[in-house]
Amino acid sequence: MKGLKTLMCAGIAASALSMSANAALDVSYQFNGKGNWSLDAVGSNSTPVGFVDAVVPLGSTVEAAFLYSSLVPSSASTIPTVNFQGVTYSGADWTHLGGNSVNLRAYRTDVTSQVAALVGGGSASPFSFAVNSESPSTTIDGEVLAIVYSNPNEEERTIAFLDGFSQPAGDQAVINLAEPLTQARLDEPDFEATLSLGIGYGFQGDSQNSIVDVNGSNLTTCAGGQDDGGGFNGGLITVGGLGDSTDGPDCSQTGPRQDDELYSLNDFIAAGDDQIVIDTQNPSNNDNIFFAGISITALAAVNDDAPPLPDDDNDNNVSVPEPGTLSLLGLGLLGLARARRKHP
């Protein structure tokens, strides 16, 4: 199966059947091919803020890298200024991802060229990128670094990044698969369907939670925390990524590790499914799901029509006639040649 990388603008038009019902979280980037992702976050009121790590193995090519900055609600007119690994991003460098009724919002900037230059062809060791400063630090909860890389040694997969803001009533993402899943495929050890959430201004240990359902069944009621930052304004950030577990959350616990915001969807998928529907909501209206990452080892599209299955024989699609067909063809050509000699 050949790889295909696609950059998708937020709000791409698609059929009513395949688009999500709510559009506060929109697909901003999608990848189809042999590859994987690396996700990490950091938040603090210190200078430097800290480090975001990345795992990009040898033989990789960075396809896309985005830096997100999440703000607290009291910063109505603030556009972040962030120094990331020696490069300052401010003003028009950022794309505003929208905000909800209590002004929770985040920003995104494209750091692909910077990250690709630093990562090169990858490494057996993790990379650490410094968030040297952010201004105003106390009203910025932190940053998320989201990377997609291609690598011939990885599985074929679909990766989609969605970003925007939380609506209290919820948002929906629909994974449309190119073909229905079979039980044999689901039983394969390399099959993965993973969801990551990036949440700002979240605090675990109280009623400030987000809810996620998959195909109508509840995945978590306690998403949103500060395990990549701290329990204070200016550090309330989390993303499901490096160092996190895909084990189901334990919402009966307290503290920032109730939920790692990284989830396996395998238990919510059944043979015959050609769609996976993910619903997120924050009824308390005090967390901001500004990022959702979806990764599945299948050919799919998110919030768009399912892509066609590739024809792997296209490059060498030479039809070889049966021997009997060749004999008849030869006799026909011989008769045609004789007829032409009679009529010069």
C-alpha positions in Angstrom: 0.0 0.0 0.0 1.5 3.3 -1.1 1.8 6.2 1.4 -0.1 9.5 0.9 0.3 12.6 2.9 -2.4 15.3 2.9 -2.5 18.7 4.5 -6.1 19.6 5.2 -7.5 23.1 5.9 -10.0 23.5 8.7 -13.5 23.4 7.4 -13.0 21.3 4.3 -16.3 20.6 2.7 -17.5 17.0 2.7 -20.8 15.1 2.4 -23.3 15.5 5.1 -23.0 11.8 5.9 -19.3 11.9 6.7 -18.9 15.3 8.3 -19.2 15.6 12.1 -22.3 17.3 13.4 -20.3 19.9 15.4 -17.3 21.8 14.1 -15.6 23.4 17.0 -12.8 20.8 16.6 -11.8 20.6 12.9 -9.2 18.5 11.1 -6.1 20.6 10.4 -3.8 17.9 9.2 -4.1 14.3 8.0 -1.5 11.7 7.0 -1.9 8.3 5.3 1.1 6.1 5.0 3.9 4.3 6.9 4.6 6.5 9.9 3.7 7.5 13.4 3.4 10.5 15.8 5.2 12.0 18.8 3.2 14.1 21.3 4.3 15.9 24.4 3.5 19.0 26.5 5.0 21.3 29.1 3.6 24.0 31.3 5.0 26.2 34.2 5.4 29.8 35.3 9.2 29.4 35.2 11.8 30.7 32.8 12.7 28.6 31.0 9.3 26.9 30.9 10.7 23.4 30.4 11.2 20.9 27.7 9.0 19.0 25.3 10.4 15.7 24.1 10.0 13.9 20.8 10.7 10.3 19.8 11.5 10.1 16.1 13.3 6.9 15.2 16.2 6.5 12.8 15.2 6.4 9.1 12.3 8.9 9.6 11.3 12.0 7.8 9.4 14.7 9.7 6.2 15.3 7.7 4.6 17.9 10.0 5.2 19.5 13.4 2.9 21.9 15.2 3.3 23.9 18.4 0.2 24.7 20.4 -0.1 27.3 23.1 -3.0 27.1 25.6 -4.3 30.2 27.5 -6.2 30.7 30.7 -9.6 32.5 30.4 -8.6 35.8 31.9 -6.3 36.6 28.9 -9.0 37.9 26.6 -6.7 40.0 24.3 -3.5 38.0 24.7 -1.7 36.5 21.7 1.1 34.3 23.0 4.8 35.0 22.6 6.8 31.8 22.9 10.5 31.2 22.4 10.8 27.6 21.2 14.3 26.2 20.9 15.7 29.7 20.2 13.0 30.8 17.7 10.3 33.3 18.9 6.8 32.9 17.7 4.4 35.8 18.2 1.6 37.8 16.6 0.7 36.7 13.1 2.8 33.5 13.5 -0.1 32.0 15.4 -3.4 30.7 14.2 -6.2 31.4 16.7 -8.3 28.2 17.2 -11.4 29.9 18.5 -12.8 30.2 22.0 -15.8 29.2 24.0 -18.2 31.3 26.1 -15.8 31.7 29.0 -12.9 32.6 26.6 -10.9 29.4 26.9 -8.8 29.2 23.7 -5.5 28.1 22.2 -3.2 28.9 19.3 -1.3 26.9 16.7 1.9 27.6 14.8 3.6 25.4 12.2 7.2 24.5 13.3 7.8 21.8 10.6 10.9 23.3 9.1 12.5 24.0 12.4 11.8 20.6 13.9 12.8 18.8 10.7 16.1 20.6 10.6 16.8 19.6 14.2 15.6 16.0 13.9 17.2 15.2 10.6 16.7 11.5 9.9 15.8 10.7 13.4 17.7 9.1 16.3 17.7 6.1 18.6 17.5 8.6 21.5 14.7 11.0 22.3 14.9 14.7 21.3 14.4 17.5 23.9 13.2 20.9 22.7 13.4 23.8 25.1 10.4 26.1 25.6 12.7 28.9 26.7 10.1 31.5 27.6 6.4 32.4 27.2 4.8 35.7 27.6 2.7 36.5 29.6 3.7 33.3 31.4 1.0 33.3 34.1 -1.8 33.5 31.6 -0.4 30.8 29.3 -0.9 27.3 30.6 1.7 25.7 28.4 2.6 24.2 25.0 2.1 21.0 23.1 4.4 19.7 20.4 2.7 17.4 17.9 4.9 15.7 15.3 4.0 13.3 12.4 6.9 11.4 10.8 7.1 8.9 8.0 9.2 5.8 8.3 9.3 2.7 6.1 9.6 0.4 9.1 6.3 1.7 10.6 2.8 0.3 10.0 0.5 1.8 7.4 -1.7 4.1 9.4 -4.0 7.1 9.3 -3.1 10.0 11.6 -5.3 13.1 11.9 -4.9 16.2 14.1 -8.0 18.1 15.0 -7.9 21.4 16.8 -10.2 24.2 18.0 -12.0 24.5 21.3 -14.5 22.8 23.6 -18.2 23.3 23.3 -20.1 22.4 26.5 -22.7 20.5 24.4 -19.9 18.5 22.8 -18.1 17.8 19.6 -17.9 14.8 17.3 -15.2 13.3 15.1 -16.0 10.5 12.7 -13.3 8.1 11.4 -14.5 6.7 8.0 -12.7 3.5 7.1 -11.9 2.6 3.5 -13.2 -0.9 4.2 -15.0 -2.6 7.1 -12.8 -4.0 9.9 -12.6 -7.8 10.0 -12.2 -9.9 13.2 -8.9 -11.2 11.8 -7.6 -7.7 11.5 -8.7 -6.7 14.9 -7.0 -9.8 16.4 -3.6 -8.9 14.8 -1.1 -7.7 17.4 -0.1 -4.7 15.3 -3.6 -3.3 15.0 -3.9 0.1 16.8 -6.6 2.6 17.2 -5.5 5.5 19.5 -6.9 8.8 20.7 -5.0 11.6 22.3 -6.5 14.7 23.8 -4.8 18.0 24.5 -6.6 19.9 27.2 -5.9 23.4 28.7 -7.1 24.9 32.0 -8.0 21.4 33.2 -7.6 20.3 36.8 -8.2 16.7 38.0 -9.3 15.8 41.4 -12.6 17.7 41.4 -15.7 18.0 39.1 -13.7 19.8 36.4 -13.9 17.0 33.9 -14.4 16.2 30.2 -16.3 13.2 28.9 -15.5 11.0 25.9 -17.7 8.4 24.3 -16.7 6.1 21.4 -19.3 4.4 19.3 -21.9 5.2 21.9 -20.0 3.7 24.9 -18.3 5.8 27.5 -14.5 5.9 27.4 -13.9 8.4 30.3 -15.7 10.8 32.5 -12.5 12.4 34.0 -10.4 13.7 31.1 -8.5 16.9 31.7 -5.7 17.5 34.1 -2.3 19.1 34.6 0.0 16.1 34.5 2.3 17.9 31.9 2.4 21.1 34.0 1.2 21.9 37.5 -1.9 22.6 39.6 -1.9 26.4 39.2 -2.9 28.9 36.5 -0.1 29.0 34.0 0.5 25.2 34.3 -2.9 23.6 33.7 -2.1 21.5 30.6 -2.1 17.9 29.5 -1.7 15.9 26.3 -1.9 12.2 25.8 1.6 11.3 24.6 5.1 10.3 25.7 5.2 8.6 29.1 1.4 8.1 29.2 -0.5 4.9 29.3 -3.4 3.8 27.1 -4.9 1.7 29.9 -8.4 2.8 30.8 -8.6 5.7 33.2 -9.5 5.2 36.8 -11.9 8.1 37.5 -12.4 7.0 41.1 -8.9 8.2 42.0 -7.9 11.8 42.7 -5.0 13.9 41.4 -3.6 14.5 37.9 -3.1 10.9 37.0 -6.8 9.9 37.0 -6.6 10.0 33.3 -3.6 10.2 31.0 -5.6 11.6 28.0 -4.2 8.8 25.9 -6.6 6.0 25.0 -6.8 2.8 23.1 -10.0 2.5 21.1 -9.6 -1.2 20.4 -12.2 -2.4 22.9 -14.8 0.0 21.4 -14.5 -1.4 17.9 -16.1 -4.5 16.4 -15.8 -6.5 13.2 -17.9 -5.0 10.5 -17.4 -1.4 11.6 -16.7 1.0 8.8 -17.0 4.1 11.1 -15.7 5.0 14.5 -17.6 7.9 16.1 -15.8 9.9 18.9 -17.9 12.3 21.0 -16.2 14.8 23.4 -17.9 17.2 25.8 -17.1 19.4 28.8 -20.4 20.0 30.5 -18.8 22.0 33.3 -17.5 24.5 30.7 -14.2 25.0 32.4 -11.8 22.7 30.4 -10.7 23.4 26.9 -10.1 20.4 24.6 -8.1 22.3 22.0 -6.4 19.2 20.4 -7.4 15.7 19.4 -5.1 13.3 17.7 -6.4 10.1 16.1 -4.1 7.3 14.9 -5.3 4.0 13.4 -3.5 1.3 11.5 -6.0 1.4 8.6 -6.7 3.5 5.6 -9.3 6.1 6.7 -10.3 9.7 6.7 -11.5 11.8 9.6 -14.6 14.0 9.1 -14.4 13.3 5.4 -15.4 10.6 2.9 -13.4 7.4 3.2 -10.6 7.2 0.7 -10.6 4.6 -2.0 -8.6 1.4 -1.5 -5.4 1.6 -3.5 -4.9 -0.8 -6.4 -1.5 -2.3 -5.7 -1.3 -3.8 -9.2 -1.6 -0.5 -11.0 2.1 -0.1 -11.7 2.5 -3.6 -13.3 -1.0 -4.2 -14.4 -0.1 -6.3 -17.5 -2.8 -8.8 -18.6 -1.4 -12.1 -19.9 -3.7 -14.0 -22.2 -4.3 -17.7 -21.8 -2.4 -19.9 -24.2 -5.6 -20.7 -26.2 -6.2 -17.0 -26.6 -2.7 -16.5 -27.9 -3.2 -19.2 -30.5 -6.4 -17.7 -31.8 -4.9 -14.3 -31.9 -2.0 -15.6 -33.9 -4.3 -17.3 -36.4 -6.3 -14.1 -36.8 -3.2 -12.1 -37.5 -1.9 -14.6 -40.0 -5.3 -14.5 -41.9 -5.1 -10.7 -41.9 -1.6 -10.7 -43.4 -2.7 -13.1 -46.2 -5.7 -11.0 -47.0 -3.5 -7.9 -47.3 -1.2 -9.7 -49.8 -4.1 -10.4 -52.1 -5.1 -6.8 -52.2 -2.0 -4.7 -52.7 
